[in-house]
Amino acid sequence: MTTYATREEIKEALDFKETARANRQIDRAIEAASRSVEALCHRRFYPEIATRLFDWPNQQYARPWRLWLDQNEIISVTALSAGGTVIPSTDYFLEPNEYGPPYNRLEIDLASSSAFGGGDTHQRNISISGLFGYRNDESIVADADGAIDATQTSIDVATAPGIGVGSLLRIGTERMIVSERLMKDTFIDIGVALTASNNDVTLAGVSTGFSVDEVILIDSERMLIVDKSATSLTVKRAWDGSVLAAHSIGAGINALRTLTVTRGALGTTASTHSSGDDIYRWDPPGPVRTLVVGQAISTLTSEQSGYSRVKRSGGSTGEGARDTSALSVLRDQVYDSHGRKGRVRGV
């Protein structure tokens, strides 16, 4: 399932250390938080290619030229037909056009000759194919490092600081969901020895091919790149719960650049891709992502306390009360800004 935050975002917020148990616990909390936010907002935010069928006439009591999509909000339409007759794109409107997508209704252009209905039955009379969801906001985050065939579930990227476990990626027309990140040999060695000191943070003679916020591995110690210049990297030592250690000249540098992915996700088809192809990351709405992170953290901290924390009410100023209040306010804000409100129908 598609989620609205990554494992790495939760770890950064909580300063979690790298353990298999923590990974499973975090992934479960993110999944639960994502489904909870969908229930709160009465919508799914991620984009999905699909064909959906609608009765016509139906029980909406709408104008005969208007089809309310309700929970089937759409971003773009590739094909529309009614009663087996194709309706060209010039003969209908997606609304509200002033601020969509998402579009919550489809209207026939009354200046055209097209119409809903026809065919042998009203059941599943209207067929809509397109990209359903809230919005398709994307960022270029990496390039494919090597050709990718249609059967691979492990792909290499050039750099990947903006990709996490749970990210929804797109290469060409295919979408993929990241389920794990693994270290890959960069074939670059350190040119200066490192001591076992938190103050020894400069990798001199190494810069090209690395990005700020990228996690690297030298021997068994993980490091986070926090800055770079034309000739060196500045790192944070003993990252992700790894052990601070000394490293000799010539030690190899590995980086989190191998992704385990689910291919052909959300209605797309697995296909081949070329080395150097751009990789796009779908970006959920900021408030939605923030709420998922908050709810996931609330779940994790509650589990750590055995769900024994007492929720305070009224004028309490205890730590638990502040946490609960902040999350409650955030939920209200997300519902106000991104919740799908009820539509009143005539009877």
C-alpha positions as CSV (number, residue, x, y, z in Angstrom):
1,M,0.0,0.0,0.0
2,T,1.0,3.6,-0.7
3,T,1.9,5.6,2.4
4,Y,2.4,9.4,2.9
5,A,5.7,9.4,4.8
6,T,8.9,7.4,4.7
7,R,10.7,5.3,7.3
8,E,13.6,7.8,7.2
9,E,11.3,10.7,8.1
10,I,10.1,9.0,11.2
11,K,13.7,8.0,12.2
12,E,14.9,11.6,11.8
13,A,12.1,12.9,13.9
14,L,12.5,10.4,16.7
15,D,16.3,9.8,16.3
16,F,15.6,6.1,16.0
17,K,18.6,3.9,15.7
18,E,19.0,1.4,12.8
19,T,17.6,-2.0,13.9
20,A,15.4,-4.5,12.1
21,R,12.8,-4.4,14.9
22,A,12.6,-0.6,14.6
23,N,12.1,-0.8,10.9
24,R,9.1,-3.2,11.2
25,Q,7.6,-1.1,14.0
26,I,8.0,2.1,12.1
27,D,6.6,0.7,8.8
28,R,3.6,-0.6,10.6
29,A,3.0,2.8,12.3
30,I,3.3,4.7,9.0
31,E,0.8,2.3,7.4
32,A,-1.7,2.8,10.2
33,A,-1.3,6.5,10.2
34,S,-1.7,6.8,6.4
35,R,-5.0,4.8,6.5
36,S,-6.2,6.9,9.4
37,V,-5.6,10.2,7.5
38,E,-7.4,8.8,4.5
39,A,-10.4,8.0,6.7
40,L,-10.2,11.5,8.3
41,C,-10.1,13.3,4.9
42,H,-12.5,10.8,3.1
43,R,-10.1,10.6,0.2
44,R,-7.0,8.8,-1.1
45,F,-4.2,11.2,-2.2
46,Y,-1.9,9.1,-4.3
47,P,-2.3,9.0,-8.1
48,E,-3.7,5.7,-9.6
49,I,-4.3,4.8,-13.3
50,A,-7.7,3.1,-13.5
51,T,-10.9,2.6,-15.4
52,R,-14.0,3.1,-13.3
53,L,-17.7,2.5,-14.2
54,F,-20.7,4.5,-13.2
55,D,-24.4,3.9,-13.5
56,W,-26.4,6.4,-15.5
57,P,-29.0,7.5,-14.7
58,N,-28.1,6.9,-11.1
59,Q,-29.4,8.0,-7.7
60,Q,-27.5,11.3,-7.5
61,Y,-30.4,13.6,-8.6
62,A,-27.9,15.6,-10.6
63,R,-28.5,17.5,-13.8
64,P,-28.5,15.1,-16.8
65,W,-25.3,16.5,-18.1
66,R,-23.4,16.3,-14.8
67,L,-21.7,13.3,-13.1
68,W,-20.5,13.7,-9.5
69,L,-17.5,11.5,-9.0
70,D,-17.7,11.5,-5.1
71,Q,-14.8,9.6,-3.7
72,N,-13.5,8.8,-7.3
73,E,-11.8,12.2,-7.6
74,I,-9.7,12.5,-10.8
75,I,-6.6,14.3,-11.9
76,S,-6.9,13.8,-15.7
77,V,-9.0,11.8,-18.1
78,T,-7.7,9.7,-21.0
79,A,-11.0,8.2,-22.2
80,L,-14.7,8.7,-21.6
81,S,-17.6,6.8,-23.0
82,A,-21.3,6.5,-22.3
83,G,-23.5,3.5,-23.4
84,G,-20.5,2.4,-25.5
85,T,-20.2,5.7,-27.4
86,V,-16.9,7.5,-27.0
87,I,-17.2,11.1,-25.9
88,P,-14.4,13.2,-27.2
89,S,-12.3,15.4,-24.8
90,T,-13.7,18.5,-26.5
91,D,-17.2,17.7,-25.4
92,Y,-16.9,17.6,-21.6
93,F,-15.4,19.7,-18.8
94,L,-13.6,18.6,-15.6
95,E,-14.8,20.7,-12.7
96,P,-14.1,22.7,-10.7
97,N,-11.8,24.1,-13.3
98,E,-11.0,27.2,-11.2
99,Y,-8.8,25.2,-8.7
100,G,-8.8,21.6,-9.8
101,P,-7.3,19.0,-9.7
102,P,-8.7,17.2,-8.0
103,Y,-11.8,17.3,-10.0
104,N,-15.0,16.1,-8.3
105,R,-17.4,16.1,-11.2
106,L,-17.6,15.8,-15.0
107,E,-20.0,17.8,-17.1
108,I,-21.0,17.5,-20.7
109,D,-20.5,20.7,-22.8
110,L,-24.0,21.8,-23.5
111,A,-22.8,23.3,-26.7
112,S,-21.8,19.8,-28.0
113,S,-24.0,17.0,-29.3
114,S,-22.6,14.5,-26.7
115,A,-24.7,13.1,-23.8
116,F,-24.7,10.6,-21.0
117,G,-26.9,7.5,-21.4
118,G,-27.7,5.3,-24.3
119,G,-26.8,1.6,-24.6
120,D,-28.8,-1.4,-23.4
121,T,-28.8,-0.7,-19.6
122,H,-28.2,2.1,-17.1
123,Q,-25.8,-0.2,-15.2
124,R,-22.2,0.7,-15.5
125,N,-23.2,2.9,-18.4
126,I,-20.4,5.5,-18.1
127,S,-16.7,4.4,-18.3
128,I,-13.9,6.8,-17.3
129,S,-10.2,5.9,-17.8
130,G,-7.6,8.3,-16.3
131,L,-5.4,9.2,-13.4
132,F,-7.5,9.1,-10.3
133,G,-6.4,10.8,-7.0
134,Y,-5.8,14.1,-5.4
135,R,-2.9,15.6,-7.2
136,N,0.2,14.5,-9.1
137,D,2.9,16.7,-7.6
138,E,6.4,15.3,-8.4
139,S,10.1,16.1,-7.9
140,I,13.1,14.7,-9.8
141,V,15.2,13.0,-7.2
142,A,17.6,10.7,-9.0
143,D,18.8,9.1,-12.2
144,A,18.8,5.4,-13.0
145,D,22.3,4.0,-12.6
146,G,22.2,1.3,-15.3
147,A,19.5,-0.2,-17.6
148,I,16.4,-1.7,-15.9
149,D,14.5,-4.6,-17.5
150,A,10.8,-5.3,-16.9
151,T,11.5,-8.1,-14.3
152,Q,14.0,-6.4,-11.9
153,T,12.8,-5.7,-8.4
154,S,16.2,-4.2,-7.4
155,I,17.4,-1.0,-9.1
156,D,20.4,1.2,-8.7
157,V,20.3,5.0,-8.7
158,A,23.1,7.5,-9.0
159,T,22.3,9.3,-5.7
160,A,19.2,9.0,-3.5
161,P,19.1,11.3,-0.5
162,G,15.5,12.2,-1.4
163,I,14.2,8.6,-1.6
164,G,13.1,6.6,1.4
165,V,11.3,3.4,2.2
166,G,7.7,4.1,1.2
167,S,8.5,6.6,-1.5
168,L,6.4,6.4,-4.7
169,L,8.6,6.7,-7.7
170,R,8.0,7.1,-11.4
171,I,10.3,6.3,-14.3
172,G,8.7,7.0,-17.7
173,T,5.1,5.8,-17.4
174,E,5.8,3.2,-14.7
175,R,5.3,3.8,-11.0
176,M,7.2,1.9,-8.3
177,I,7.0,1.7,-4.5
178,V,10.2,1.5,-2.5
179,S,10.2,-1.3,0.1
180,E,13.9,-1.3,1.1
181,R,17.2,0.6,0.5
182,L,20.5,-1.2,0.4
183,M,24.2,-0.2,0.3
184,K,25.9,-0.1,-3.1
185,D,29.7,0.1,-3.8
186,T,30.5,3.6,-5.2
187,F,33.9,2.4,-6.3
188,I,35.4,5.5,-4.6
189,D,38.0,5.1,-1.7
190,I,38.9,7.5,1.0
191,G,42.2,9.2,0.5
192,V,42.9,10.2,4.1
193,A,42.7,7.9,7.2
194,L,39.9,8.6,9.7
195,T,40.4,8.3,13.4
196,A,37.8,6.9,15.8
197,S,36.8,10.5,16.8
198,N,33.5,12.3,16.4
199,N,35.6,15.4,15.6
200,D,37.2,13.8,12.6
201,V,34.5,14.7,10.1
202,T,36.2,15.6,6.8
203,L,36.6,13.3,3.9
204,A,39.3,15.1,1.9
205,G,39.6,14.5,-1.8
206,V,36.1,13.1,-2.0
207,S,33.2,15.2,-3.3
208,T,32.0,14.4,-6.9
209,G,29.1,12.0,-7.1
210,F,27.8,12.5,-3.5
211,S,24.9,14.6,-2.2
212,V,24.1,16.3,1.1
213,D,21.9,14.1,3.3
214,E,23.1,11.0,1.7
215,V,24.0,8.1,4.0
216,I,27.3,6.3,3.3
217,L,29.1,3.3,4.8
218,I,32.8,3.0,5.4
219,D,33.8,-0.4,6.7
220,S,31.0,-1.0,9.3
221,E,30.4,2.7,10.2
222,R,27.6,4.7,8.7
223,M,28.0,8.4,8.2
224,L,25.6,11.2,7.1
225,I,26.8,13.8,4.6
226,V,25.9,17.2,6.1
227,D,27.9,19.4,3.8
228,K,30.2,19.4,0.8
229,S,32.7,21.5,-1.0
230,A,34.5,21.2,-4.3
231,T,37.1,18.9,-2.8
232,S,35.7,17.3,0.4
233,L,32.7,16.0,2.3
234,T,31.7,16.9,5.9
235,V,30.0,14.0,7.6
236,K,28.3,13.1,10.9
237,R,30.0,10.1,12.3
238,A,28.5,6.9,13.8
239,W,25.2,7.5,12.1
240,D,22.1,5.2,12.5
241,G,23.4,3.5,15.6
242,S,26.6,2.3,14.0
243,V,29.9,2.2,15.9
244,L,32.5,4.9,15.7
245,A,35.7,3.4,14.3
246,A,39.1,4.2,12.6
247,H,39.4,3.7,8.9
248,S,42.5,3.3,6.8
249,I,43.4,5.0,3.5
250,G,41.9,3.2,0.7
251,A,38.7,2.0,2.5
252,G,35.8,1.8,0.1
253,I,32.7,4.0,0.3
254,N,29.3,2.5,0.0
255,A,26.0,4.4,-0.3
256,L,22.3,3.7,0.0
257,R,21.7,3.6,-3.7
258,T,20.2,0.2,-4.3
259,L,16.4,0.2,-4.1
260,T,14.1,-2.8,-3.6
261,V,10.9,-1.8,-5.4
262,T,7.4,-3.1,-6.2
263,R,7.1,-2.8,-10.0
264,G,4.1,-1.7,-12.1
265,A,2.4,-0.1,-9.1
266,L,-1.0,1.8,-9.1
267,G,-2.3,0.7,-12.5
268,T,1.0,1.1,-14.4
269,T,2.9,-1.6,-16.3
270,A,6.5,-2.8,-15.6
271,S,8.7,-1.9,-18.6
272,T,12.3,-1.4,-19.5
273,H,14.2,1.8,-18.7
274,S,17.6,3.2,-19.8
275,S,20.6,4.2,-17.7
276,G,20.3,7.9,-16.9
277,D,16.5,8.0,-17.1
278,D,15.1,10.6,-14.7
279,I,13.4,9.2,-11.5
280,Y,10.5,11.2,-10.2
281,R,9.1,11.1,-6.6
282,W,5.5,11.7,-5.9
283,D,5.1,14.3,-3.1
284,P,2.1,14.0,-0.9
285,P,0.6,17.3,0.4
286,G,2.8,18.8,3.1
287,P,0.1,18.9,5.8
288,V,-0.9,15.4,5.1
289,R,2.7,14.1,5.4
290,T,3.2,16.1,8.6
291,L,0.1,14.5,10.1
292,V,1.1,11.0,9.1
293,V,4.5,11.6,10.7
294,G,2.8,12.9,13.9
295,Q,0.4,10.1,14.2
296,A,3.1,7.5,13.5
297,I,5.3,9.0,16.2
298,S,2.3,9.0,18.6
299,T,1.8,5.3,17.9
300,L,5.4,4.5,18.4
301,T,5.8,6.4,21.7
302,S,2.5,4.9,22.9
303,E,3.8,1.4,22.2
304,Q,7.0,2.1,24.0
305,S,5.0,3.0,27.1
306,G,2.7,0.1,26.7
307,Y,-0.2,2.4,25.9
308,S,-0.2,3.4,29.6
309,R,0.0,7.1,29.2
310,V,-3.1,8.9,30.6
311,K,-4.7,11.4,28.3
312,R,-5.3,14.6,30.2
313,S,-8.2,17.0,29.4
314,G,-9.3,20.4,30.6
315,G,-6.6,22.8,31.7
316,S,-3.9,20.2,32.3
317,T,-0.4,21.3,31.3
318,G,1.2,17.9,31.5
319,E,3.5,16.6,28.8
320,G,0.9,14.1,27.6
321,A,-1.7,16.8,27.3
322,R,0.5,19.0,25.2
323,D,1.2,16.1,22.8
324,T,-2.4,15.2,22.5
325,S,-3.5,18.8,21.9
326,A,-0.8,19.4,19.3
327,L,-1.9,16.3,17.3
328,S,-5.5,17.1,17.7
329,V,-5.0,20.6,16.3
330,L,-3.0,19.2,13.4
331,R,-5.8,16.8,12.6
332,D,-8.3,19.6,12.5
333,Q,-6.0,21.7,10.3
334,V,-5.6,18.8,7.8
335,Y,-9.3,18.1,7.7
336,D,-10.0,21.8,7.1
337,S,-7.4,22.1,4.3
338,H,-7.6,18.7,2.7
339,G,-10.7,16.9,3.9
340,R,-13.4,16.0,1.4
341,K,-16.6,17.6,2.7
342,G,-20.0,16.1,2.4
343,R,-22.2,17.1,-0.5
344,V,-25.9,17.7,0.2
345,R,-28.2,16.1,-2.4
346,G,-31.8,17.1,-3.1
347,V,-34.6,14.7,-2.4
